[in-house]
Amino acid sequence: MQQIYLFDWGDTLMVDDLSQTGHMKDWPAVSEVAGAAEMLAALSQTAAVYVATGAENTNPELVQAAFKRTSLSSYITGYFCPDNVGFAKSSTQYYRTIATMLGVAANEITMVGDNLTRDVLPALEVGMKGVWFNPKQLENTLAVKEIYSLDELIGE
């Protein structure tokens, strides 16, 4: 069975520049989070990689258009957001629905994100594996699996 990874978008794979407005695909410049390209290149050799974002007022096509401005898009199999999932990302139903859409059990999916509350905890609650990308090294009071740089996922 192939591993499946879901990655948060903003500040996990691509830098979320809060000074910008509108769709990221239209920003003057976009940038990848340090190590994202190398990590995705390695993981995509043995795993299916998807983006699972909570971004509102967008759809999978707009998210994909933003990714196509980087080297990351060639490693990504598909894109999930509230528009095509039907639920807010902070909802456990968001993660259950993605597992159903992928046709796999939740425990076959690993969710990686920088927001413990929106990305990792709801995924864990539905039985997915969760990894908190915590580059700021915030205190981890819940003993959730965490990484400080994306390259720590290589070879897992």
N, CA and C of each residue as an Amber inpcrd file, in Angstrom:
protein
   468
   0.8420000  -1.1760000   0.0000000   0.0000000   0.0000000   0.0000000
   0.8950000   1.2490000   0.0000000   0.5780000   2.1800000  -0.9030000
   1.3490000   3.4180000  -1.0110000   0.9670000   4.3690000   0.1270000
   1.9650000   5.0210000   0.6870000   1.6950000   6.0180000   1.7160000
   1.0020000   7.2140000   1.0820000   0.1780000   7.8790000   1.8800000
  -0.4960000   9.0940000   1.4280000  -0.1860000  10.1980000   2.4260000
   0.2690000  11.3250000   1.9020000   0.5430000  12.5000000   2.7240000
  -0.3700000  13.6370000   2.2940000  -0.9400000  14.2990000   3.2830000
  -1.6430000  15.5560000   3.0790000  -0.7660000  16.6480000   3.6760000
  -0.5860000  17.7250000   2.9440000   0.1870000  18.8550000   3.4360000
  -0.6720000  20.1060000   3.4500000  -0.5560000  20.8540000   4.5310000
  -1.1290000  22.1860000   4.5740000  -0.4240000  23.0330000   3.5150000
  -1.0670000  24.0860000   3.0790000  -0.5190000  24.9610000   2.0490000
   0.3110000  26.0870000   2.6560000  -0.3640000  27.0570000   3.2810000
   0.3010000  28.2630000   3.7690000   1.2060000  28.0060000   4.9480000
   2.4510000  28.3950000   4.7830000   3.5070000  28.2920000   5.7940000
   3.9040000  26.8590000   6.1260000   3.4270000  25.9150000   5.3080000
   3.9270000  24.5460000   5.3770000   4.6760000  24.2260000   4.0830000
   4.0470000  24.4900000   2.9390000   4.7240000  24.2780000   1.6600000
   5.0860000  25.5950000   0.9610000   4.1890000  26.5810000   1.0600000
   4.4510000  27.8880000   0.4580000   4.3000000  28.9670000   1.5300000
   5.1180000  29.9940000   1.4220000   5.0890000  31.0850000   2.4070000
   3.7970000  31.8770000   2.2220000   3.0770000  32.0650000   3.3080000
   1.8410000  32.8390000   3.3060000   2.1780000  34.2720000   3.6810000
   2.2840000  35.1250000   2.6890000   2.6450000  36.5360000   2.8860000
   1.3820000  37.3110000   3.2270000   1.2060000  37.6230000   4.5010000
  -0.0180000  38.2710000   4.9640000  -0.1820000  39.6930000   4.4450000
   0.8690000  40.2720000   3.8510000   0.7530000  41.6170000   3.2790000
   0.0900000  41.5780000   1.9040000  -0.0570000  40.3880000   1.3350000
  -0.6710000  40.2440000   0.0130000  -2.1750000  39.9880000   0.1530000
  -2.9180000  40.4120000  -0.8420000  -4.3550000  40.1600000  -0.8620000
  -4.7050000  39.4420000  -2.1630000  -5.8900000  38.8870000  -2.1990000
  -6.3320000  38.1770000  -3.3930000  -5.7580000  36.7790000  -3.4530000
  -5.9270000  36.1420000  -4.5970000  -5.4630000  34.7740000  -4.7760000
  -3.9430000  34.7330000  -4.9300000  -3.3170000  33.7580000  -4.2860000
  -1.8630000  33.6320000  -4.3310000  -1.3580000  33.5100000  -5.7660000
  -2.1250000  32.9350000  -6.6510000  -1.7000000  32.7860000  -8.0430000
  -1.4530000  34.1440000  -8.7000000  -2.0500000  35.2040000  -8.1380000
  -1.9220000  36.5490000  -8.7010000  -0.9300000  37.4400000  -7.9530000
  -0.3360000  36.9360000  -6.8750000   0.6220000  37.7480000  -6.1380000
   1.8220000  38.0780000  -7.0300000   2.4710000  39.2130000  -6.7960000
   3.6510000  39.5560000  -7.5930000   4.7590000  38.5080000  -7.4860000
   4.8940000  37.9130000  -6.3210000   5.9250000  36.8850000  -6.1060000
   5.4120000  35.8860000  -5.0810000   5.7990000  34.6360000  -5.2590000
   5.4890000  33.5870000  -4.2860000   6.7900000  32.8810000  -3.9380000
   6.8100000  32.2400000  -2.7960000   8.0220000  31.5000000  -2.4300000
   7.6530000  30.2190000  -1.6890000   8.5340000  29.2610000  -1.8340000
   8.3900000  27.9690000  -1.1700000   8.9640000  28.0630000   0.2440000
   8.4320000  27.2770000   1.1390000   9.0150000  27.1320000   2.4630000
  10.3430000  26.3920000   2.2840000  11.3390000  26.7890000   3.0280000
  12.6730000  26.1830000   2.9180000  12.6000000  24.6680000   3.0420000
  13.1910000  23.9770000   2.0830000  13.2590000  22.5230000   2.1080000
  12.0560000  21.8180000   1.5200000  11.0120000  22.5600000   1.1360000
   9.7860000  21.9200000   0.6420000  10.0380000  21.1340000  -0.6430000
  10.7600000  21.7030000  -1.5830000  10.9730000  21.0280000  -2.8720000
  11.7650000  19.7340000  -2.6940000  12.8120000  19.7770000  -1.9330000
  13.6370000  18.5840000  -1.7110000  12.8480000  17.4990000  -0.9920000
  12.0650000  17.9070000  -0.0020000  11.2780000  16.9530000   0.7610000
  10.2190000  16.3070000  -0.1240000   9.4850000  17.1160000  -0.9090000
   8.4520000  16.5550000  -1.7830000   9.0510000  15.6680000  -2.8650000
  10.2080000  16.0540000  -3.3920000  10.8770000  15.2230000  -4.4070000
  11.1760000  13.8450000  -3.8450000  11.6430000  13.7940000  -2.6090000
  11.9680000  12.5090000  -1.9830000  10.7030000  11.7220000  -1.6390000
   9.7310000  12.3570000  -0.9940000   8.5140000  11.6500000  -0.5760000
   7.7170000  11.1330000  -1.7650000   7.6650000  11.9150000  -2.8290000
   6.8320000  11.5360000  -3.9640000   7.3490000  10.2930000  -4.6910000
   8.5510000   9.8570000  -4.3560000   9.0730000   8.6190000  -4.9380000
   8.3360000   7.3860000  -4.4230000   7.8240000   7.4880000  -3.1970000
   7.1710000   6.3290000  -2.5770000   5.7780000   6.6240000  -2.0370000
   5.3350000   7.8760000  -2.1310000   4.0530000   8.2570000  -1.5420000
   3.2740000   9.1560000  -2.4820000   1.9620000   9.1650000  -2.3010000
   1.1030000  10.1180000  -2.9920000   1.0120000  11.3620000  -2.1190000
   1.1920000  12.5170000  -2.7270000   1.2310000  13.7780000  -1.9920000
   0.0650000  14.6530000  -2.4350000  -0.6880000  15.1320000  -1.4670000
  -1.8270000  16.0140000  -1.7140000  -1.6990000  17.2620000  -0.8570000
  -2.3450000  18.3240000  -1.2860000  -2.4450000  19.5370000  -0.4920000
  -3.8380000  19.5560000   0.1220000  -3.9160000  19.8310000   1.4150000
  -5.1860000  19.9610000   2.1260000  -5.1750000  21.3140000   2.8200000
  -5.8340000  22.2790000   2.2180000  -5.8170000  23.6410000   2.7350000
  -7.1750000  24.0370000   3.2940000  -7.1420000  24.9540000   4.1980000
  -8.3670000  25.5240000   4.7390000  -8.6920000  26.8570000   4.1050000
  -7.9130000  27.2490000   3.0930000  -8.1090000  28.5460000   2.4530000
  -9.5430000  28.6870000   1.9520000 -10.1430000  29.7970000   2.3000000
 -11.5150000  30.0670000   1.8900000 -11.5010000  30.8650000   0.5920000
 -12.6300000  30.9530000  -0.0520000 -12.7760000  31.7230000  -1.2950000
 -11.7880000  31.2820000  -2.3670000 -11.5490000  29.9940000  -2.4190000
 -10.6750000  29.4550000  -3.4490000 -11.2080000  28.1030000  -3.8750000
 -10.5830000  27.5270000  -4.8610000 -10.9690000  26.2020000  -5.3220000
  -9.6960000  25.4730000  -5.7270000  -9.7870000  24.1750000  -5.9930000
  -8.5760000  23.4140000  -6.3250000  -7.8030000  23.9760000  -7.5210000
  -8.4930000  24.5020000  -8.4950000  -7.8200000  25.0370000  -9.6800000
  -6.9860000  26.2700000  -9.3370000  -7.5040000  27.1440000  -8.4810000
  -6.7600000  28.3360000  -8.0790000  -5.5580000  27.9740000  -7.2060000
  -5.7340000  26.9790000  -6.3420000  -4.6150000  26.5230000  -5.5140000
  -3.5370000  25.9180000  -6.4190000  -3.9510000  25.0890000  -7.3540000
  -2.9930000  24.4790000  -8.2740000  -2.2610000  25.5490000  -9.0910000
  -2.9580000  26.5910000  -9.5010000  -2.3260000  27.6720000 -10.2650000
  -1.2410000  28.3620000  -9.4500000  -1.4590000  28.5130000  -8.1490000
  -0.4220000  29.0970000  -7.2910000   0.7810000  28.1660000  -7.2090000
   0.5270000  26.8810000  -7.0530000   1.6240000  25.9090000  -6.9660000
   2.4160000  25.8210000  -8.2710000   1.7510000  26.0250000  -9.3940000
   2.4520000  25.9560000 -10.6850000   3.4770000  27.0740000 -10.8460000
   3.4300000  28.0630000  -9.9840000   4.4190000  29.1460000 -10.0120000
   5.6980000  28.7450000  -9.2810000   5.7220000  27.5470000  -8.7290000
   6.8690000  27.0430000  -7.9780000   7.3220000  25.7170000  -8.5820000
   8.3440000  25.1510000  -7.9990000   8.7990000  23.8160000  -8.4270000
   8.0150000  22.7020000  -7.7390000   7.0860000  23.0470000  -6.8670000
   6.4000000  22.0510000  -6.0530000   5.2950000  21.3040000  -6.7920000
   4.6830000  21.9240000  -7.7770000   3.4700000  21.3600000  -8.3770000
   3.6800000  19.9820000  -9.0040000   4.8650000  19.7170000  -9.4970000
   5.0920000  18.4310000 -10.1620000   5.0600000  17.2470000  -9.1880000
   5.1200000  17.5130000  -7.9030000   5.1270000  16.4430000  -6.9050000
   3.7420000  16.1970000  -6.2980000   2.7750000  17.0340000  -6.6400000
   1.4800000  17.0060000  -5.9650000   0.4430000  16.3170000  -6.8390000
  -0.2440000  15.3490000  -6.2420000  -1.2350000  14.5390000  -6.9450000
  -2.5790000  15.2400000  -7.0370000  -2.9550000  16.0000000  -6.0030000
  -4.2630000  16.6570000  -6.0000000  -4.3720000  17.6700000  -4.8830000
  -5.4930000  18.3910000  -4.9030000  -5.6930000  19.5100000  -3.9860000
  -7.0720000  19.4260000  -3.3490000  -7.1030000  19.6040000  -2.0270000
  -8.3470000  19.6200000  -1.2770000  -8.4880000  20.9620000  -0.5720000
  -9.6840000  21.5150000  -0.6160000  -9.9950000  22.7440000   0.1160000
 -11.4800000  22.6930000   0.4620000 -11.9620000  23.5980000   1.3020000
 -13.3820000  23.5450000   1.6590000 -14.3130000  23.5320000   0.4430000
 -13.8950000  24.1350000  -0.6570000 -14.7150000  24.1850000  -1.8650000
 -15.0430000  22.7980000  -2.4110000 -14.0610000  21.9020000  -2.4570000
 -14.3420000  20.5740000  -3.0250000 -14.5470000  19.4910000  -1.9620000
 -14.2580000  19.8100000  -0.6970000 -14.4860000  18.8380000   0.3790000
 -15.8650000  19.0540000   1.0130000 -16.2770000  20.3290000   1.0890000
 -17.5980000  20.6350000   1.6310000 -17.6300000  20.9530000   3.1110000
 -16.4550000  20.9810000   3.7520000 -16.3800000  21.2630000   5.1810000
 -15.1790000  22.1520000   5.4650000 -15.2480000  22.9040000   6.5610000
 -14.1090000  23.7140000   6.9960000 -12.9980000  22.7880000   7.4710000
 -11.7640000  23.2400000   7.2800000 -10.6190000  22.4000000   7.6240000
 -10.5390000  22.0770000   9.1100000 -11.0340000  22.9500000   9.9510000
 -10.9700000  22.6980000  11.3960000 -11.9490000  21.6080000  11.8290000
 -12.7990000  21.1550000  10.9170000 -13.7860000  20.1260000  11.2080000
 -13.2030000  18.7310000  10.9810000 -13.5280000  17.8100000  11.8520000
 -13.0860000  16.4330000  11.6310000 -13.7120000  15.8680000  10.3550000
 -14.8980000  16.3690000   9.9890000 -15.5660000  15.8860000   8.7830000
 -14.7570000  16.2140000   7.5250000 -13.9850000  17.2880000   7.5580000
 -13.0890000  17.6360000   6.4400000 -12.1320000  16.4720000   6.1780000
 -11.5150000  15.9740000   7.2360000 -10.5280000  14.8920000   7.1030000
 -11.1920000  13.5580000   6.7790000 -12.3400000  13.2750000   7.3770000
 -13.0750000  12.0470000   7.0480000 -13.4540000  12.0290000   5.5670000
 -13.9110000  13.1690000   5.0800000 -14.3380000  13.2570000   3.6840000
 -13.1630000  13.0470000   2.7350000 -12.0040000  13.5910000   3.0590000
 -10.8240000  13.3870000   2.2130000 -10.4770000  11.9020000   2.1530000
 -10.5040000  11.2310000   3.2850000 -10.2140000   9.7870000   3.2830000
 -11.2120000   9.0480000   2.3900000 -12.4750000   9.4170000   2.4840000
 -13.5020000   8.8060000   1.6360000 -13.2380000   9.1090000   0.1660000
 -12.9080000  10.3620000  -0.1440000 -12.6340000  10.7490000  -1.5310000
 -11.4390000   9.9740000  -2.0930000 -10.4580000   9.6900000  -1.2420000
  -9.2780000   8.9420000  -1.6670000  -9.5120000   7.4290000  -1.6620000
 -10.5980000   7.0020000  -1.0310000 -10.9230000   5.5830000  -0.9970000
 -10.0270000   4.7720000  -0.0860000  -9.5480000   5.3980000   0.9870000
  -8.6640000   4.7090000   1.9270000  -9.1480000   4.9350000   3.3550000
  -8.6650000   4.1120000   4.2500000  -8.9400000   4.3120000   5.6750000
  -8.1240000   5.4970000   6.1700000  -8.6700000   6.2030000   7.1330000
  -7.9890000   7.3860000   7.6680000  -6.5790000   7.0570000   8.1650000
  -6.3850000   5.8590000   8.7260000  -5.0730000   5.5250000   9.2960000
  -4.0030000   5.2910000   8.2330000  -4.3760000   5.3580000   6.9550000
  -3.4030000   5.2390000   5.8720000  -2.8770000   6.6040000   5.4180000
  -3.3260000   7.6630000   6.0850000  -2.9860000   9.0270000   5.6860000
  -2.1980000   9.7110000   6.7940000  -1.1940000  10.4860000   6.3980000
  -0.4380000  11.3280000   7.3320000  -0.6850000  12.7810000   6.9570000
  -1.1440000  13.5780000   7.9130000  -1.3680000  15.0050000   7.7030000
  -0.2100000  15.7800000   8.3110000   0.3690000  16.6940000   7.5280000
   1.4800000  17.5240000   7.9850000   1.0700000  18.9860000   7.8650000
   1.1790000  19.7190000   8.9520000   0.8220000  21.1330000   8.8970000
   1.4330000  21.9260000  10.0270000   1.4610000  23.2280000   9.8330000
   2.0910000  24.1160000  10.8060000   1.1350000  24.6060000  11.8870000
  -0.1550000  24.3340000  11.7430000  -1.1200000  24.7820000  12.7370000
  -1.6360000  23.5570000  13.4860000  -1.2370000  23.4410000  14.7230000
  -1.5980000  22.2710000  15.5260000  -3.1130000  22.0960000  15.6200000
  -3.8340000  23.1880000  15.8490000  -5.2770000  23.1260000  16.0650000
  -6.0590000  22.8220000  14.8000000  -5.7020000  23.4380000  13.6780000
  -6.4640000  23.2600000  12.4360000  -5.9610000  22.1060000  11.5860000
  -4.6740000  21.8390000  11.6300000  -4.0900000  20.8370000  10.7410000
  -3.9650000  19.4590000  11.3790000  -3.4240000  19.4150000  12.5660000
  -3.0080000  18.1380000  13.1300000  -4.0590000  17.5050000  14.0460000
  -4.5870000  18.2530000  14.9750000  -5.5000000  17.6500000  15.9530000
  -6.7620000  17.0560000  15.3310000  -7.4400000  17.7480000  14.3950000
  -8.6200000  17.1030000  13.7950000  -8.2620000  15.8590000  12.9890000
  -7.1040000  15.8630000  12.3490000  -6.6590000  14.6820000  11.6000000
  -6.4210000  13.5090000  12.5510000  -5.7620000  13.7760000  13.6590000
  -5.5360000  12.7290000  14.6560000  -6.8560000  12.1870000  15.1960000
  -7.8080000  13.0760000  15.3860000  -9.1000000  12.6850000  15.9470000
  -9.8410000  11.6800000  15.0630000  -9.6300000  11.7390000  13.7510000
 -10.3130000  10.7980000  12.8530000  -9.4690000   9.5600000  12.5580000
  -8.2870000   9.4700000  13.1770000  -7.4610000   8.2820000  13.0290000
  -6.3040000   8.4020000  12.0570000  -6.0980000   9.5970000  11.5060000
  -4.9300000   9.8050000  10.6470000  -3.6860000   9.9500000  11.5090000
  -2.5290000   9.7840000  10.8910000  -1.2910000  10.1370000  11.5650000
  -1.1380000  11.6400000  11.3930000  -0.5340000  12.2720000  12.3540000
  -0.3660000  13.7240000  12.2830000   1.0500000  14.1240000  12.6240000
   1.5630000  15.1080000  11.8800000   2.8940000  15.6450000  12.1380000
   2.7710000  17.1620000  12.1770000   3.1740000  17.7330000  13.2900000
   3.1520000  19.1780000  13.4490000   4.4740000  19.7420000  12.9540000
   4.4170000  20.5300000  11.8800000   5.5870000  21.2450000  11.3720000
   5.7110000  22.4930000  12.2350000   6.7010000  22.4970000  13.0960000
   6.8440000  23.5030000  14.1570000   8.2100000  24.1960000  14.0650000
   8.4520000  24.9550000  12.9740000   9.7690000  25.5790000  12.8140000
  10.0760000  26.6440000  13.8680000   9.0390000  27.1980000  14.4980000
   9.2470000  28.2110000  15.5450000   9.5300000  27.5580000  16.8980000
   9.4700000  26.2340000  16.9140000   9.7200000  25.4370000  18.1120000
   8.8660000  25.8910000  19.2900000   7.5710000  26.0570000  19.0170000
   6.6240000  26.3840000  20.0710000   6.5040000  25.1930000  21.0080000
   6.0690000  25.4480000  22.2190000   5.9620000  24.3720000  23.1950000
   4.9200000  23.3520000  22.7520000   5.2830000  22.0970000  22.8410000
   4.4180000  20.9920000  22.4550000   3.9060000  20.3200000  23.7220000
   2.8070000  20.8180000  24.2450000   2.2720000  20.2920000  25.5040000
   1.4380000  19.0300000  25.3070000   1.1430000  18.6800000  24.0460000
   0.2760000  17.5380000  23.7810000   1.0330000  16.2900000  23.3530000
   2.3370000  16.3620000  23.3090000   3.1720000  15.2300000  22.8920000
   2.8070000  14.7390000  21.4970000   2.4310000  15.6670000  20.6350000
   2.1500000  15.3590000  19.2340000   3.4750000  15.2450000  18.5050000
   3.5630000  14.3380000  17.5390000   4.7880000  14.2210000  16.7530000
   5.0530000  15.5550000  16.0660000   6.2880000  16.0430000  16.1800000
   6.6190000  17.3280000  15.5710000   7.9600000  17.2630000  14.8630000
   8.0830000  18.1420000  13.8800000   9.3460000  18.3220000  13.1700000
   9.6360000  19.8140000  13.1340000  10.9100000  20.1450000  13.0700000
  11.3140000  21.5600000  13.0250000  11.7180000  21.9950000  11.6210000
  12.0210000  21.0300000  10.7470000  12.3140000  21.3350000   9.3470000
  11.7020000  20.2330000   8.4960000  11.3210000  20.5950000   7.2790000
  10.6350000  19.6370000   6.4110000  11.4990000  18.4370000   6.0340000
  12.8050000  18.6130000   6.0010000  13.6650000  17.4790000   5.6150000
  13.6250000  16.3450000   6.6280000  13.0800000  16.5850000   7.7980000
  12.9460000  15.5140000   8.7840000  11.9390000  14.4470000   8.3400000
  11.1080000  14.7700000   7.3510000  10.1510000  13.7930000   6.8320000
  10.7710000  12.7900000   5.8620000  11.9290000  13.1490000   5.3100000
  12.5820000  12.2810000   4.3420000  13.0740000  11.0170000   5.0420000
  12.7330000   9.8880000   4.4670000  13.1780000   8.6170000   5.0240000
  12.3070000   8.0680000   6.1190000  11.1730000   8.7010000   6.3740000
  10.2620000   8.1970000   7.4140000   9.6660000   6.8780000   7.0110000
